[in-house]
Each structure stands twice: as structure tokens, then as C-alpha cells.
């Protein structure tokens, strides 16, 4: 059993004091009856809760797949830039939403937005290696030699303070003297990792887009800035 105001607040319908006002204004119904107070206990699994006649069903957590656009930061709050959380519509907002992992401001593509801290903690822990695939346009002609080099640890730090990468894999999609297109799959998330790896190979990144996270692939129907809920199948693929 859970308090009505907590239930509605957890479902992103406002603060507890706002919900109290909705109840007073007779906007909330429990099983078809107008709710009399906001601290009444309800059973999330069996009671039917409506706000302004809209059914508010219980979901412990939400998981959105976002196609992150350029110019938006992955942090939850930022004084200068729009954040990925600002892209979530008010009806889909929940308390405690954050992005699972970070992408740079100029990186686009797949980000998972959730309020499930436990799952995120497990998936991002250094012990648990989730493959992340990035499509990149880079300067210069990427060779098979480069693809071999990323399979071995690369030092993306300095000689004094080395930072070694774990084995990665690279597919060369196209290459010309000026630019190349590659898919690079890494299983960790060091700071600016892809940009640093490619810079180390003398192929600075021009454009970077994350195309998969674990077995989840970016839904190409999503335009930059758009998002949708993960399907149950997608969720099962990353639940550990
Ligand atoms: N590697 C980078 O360099 N930048 C990102 O945004 C993600 C991976």
C-alpha cells in the first residue's frame, strides 16, 4: 500500500503539495470515486487511479531511448545548455530521471534515460562491460592496421600518466585520403574515449554518433531530439 500523493508524485504528476491541491479540486478519482484526501493509502496493483479522468498506471521505473541531438548536454542540470532531461515532455517526466552514461555535447545518438539508479549503476560499473558501438566520421584514411591496433591496449593518457584501453573492435565502412567512416565498438566508457583513441591513431573525429548500447540499437525512426519507451524486449536485453 502506498499513499495517494506519493503514488502520483512518483508517476511525475507534481509535488505532494500540488497533488493535495488536485485532490481538493476533486480532480483525482480512486476506482471511480472522488478521492477525499491525498494521504489515503491505495494499492498500486489493484486500485484504478485517475487524474482529470486520465488513468495513471503504476510503473516502478521508466526507460526511454533518446536520439540525442548535438548541442545538448547529458547532465541532469546545466546553467548554460539545454539538457537531455529538458527534451522529455512534461507528461513523461518522472522524479529522478537521468541519462545512463554520458555523451559529449557534440556527440549524437543513443542514450537511455531512466530513473532506475540500480540498473544504471550495475550496467556502468567497471566490472560489467557493456559493448557500445559508435559510428564516426574521422579525418584521413583509416587502414586495417588501425583496426588491428584498437584490438590491443592503446594509451589514451600520457607517458607519465598512462590510461590504457581494453580491446575494442573497428569496422571500416569507407575510407579515402581525406575522410573515413568507421564503426568502433568499445566496452568501457572512459572520458572522451573514442575521440582520444582516434586522435591517438592520427584520425581525429569529425562526427560521432552512438548507434548501440549492449544489444539495443538506436531506432533510426527517431529523429534527433525524439525519444520513445524501450520495448519490453529491449529492456530484457540490458537487465542484469
Ligand atoms: N567517446 C567520446 O569521445 N565521446 C562520446 O561522447 C562518447 C564516447
Boltz pocket constraint, residues with backbone or C-beta under 6 A from the ligand:
constraints:
  - pocket:
      binder: B
      contacts: [[A, 102], [A, 103], [A, 104], [A, 105], [A, 107], [A, 190], [A, 191], [A, 192], [A, 193], [A, 194], [A, 195], [A, 196], [A, 208]]
      max_distance: 6.0
